[in-house]
Amino acid sequence: MAKKRKAKRRYSPSASEDVEKEMRAYKRGTARSGPGGRGGKVKSRKQAIAIGLSRARAEGKKVPKKRSAKKRSAKKRK
């Protein structure tokens, strides 16, 4: 039998930690959005995950690029 090929990691372990920290802050109710936390409280899990990923990107960790709006709308049309 052929060996199953191991998939390449898309997100670095340290990027996962950043998202995990943000999720913990969200669950405690202390997560805030926007520059300097001026955007108000984070109200959804998706928003908390997005903040964690954007912080990881800013620190130069291995995180896939954001999809552009054009690609997303084109996929919906099909």
N, C-alpha and C positions, 0 to 999 in steps of 0.2 A: 504494500500500500504506500501511496505517496504521502510524504509528510505535509502536514498543514502549515502553510506559510504564516509566520507571525506578522500581524499588521503593524505598520509604523505608527508611532504615537503622534497624534495631532496636536495635543496640548502638553506642555511640559508639566512635570509634577509640581513645580513651584507656582505655575499659573493656576493649577487646581487648588492649591493652598490659598491663593488670593481670593478665589471665588468662595471657598469654604469660610474664610474670615468674614467676607461680606455677607454671606448667608447667616452667619451667627449674629452679626450686628443687626441684620434685618429682623431676625426672630426676637432679639432683645428689644427691638423698637428704637435702636439708636442709629440705624443706617440713614444717611442723608445724601441727597443727590445734588449735582451742580457744583460749580467751582466754589470751594470753601464751605460746602454744605448749605449754600444759600437757596438751593432749589426746593427745600422742604423734605419731608419724610418720604422714604421709599415705601411705596404702597403695594408692590407686587414682587413675587419671586423672580419673574423674568427681568424686572428692572434691577434687582439686586445682583443677578448673575451678570447682566450686561455691565454693571459698574465694576464688578470684580474682574471681568475680562478686559475692560478698557484700562484699568489700573495695571494689569499684567502687560498689556501692549505698551503702555507708557514706560514701563521698566525694561522693555526689550526682551521679554520672555517669549517662548515659542507658543504662539497663538495664531490660528488661521486668520487671514484677512477678513474684514467685514464684507458681506455681499453688498453689491451696489443695488440701489432701488430699481434700476432698469432691469437687471437680471431677474429680480423677484417678480416684477409685474409681467415680464415676458413668460415666466413659468406658469403663472396663474391663467394666462389666456389659453394655453393648450388644453 
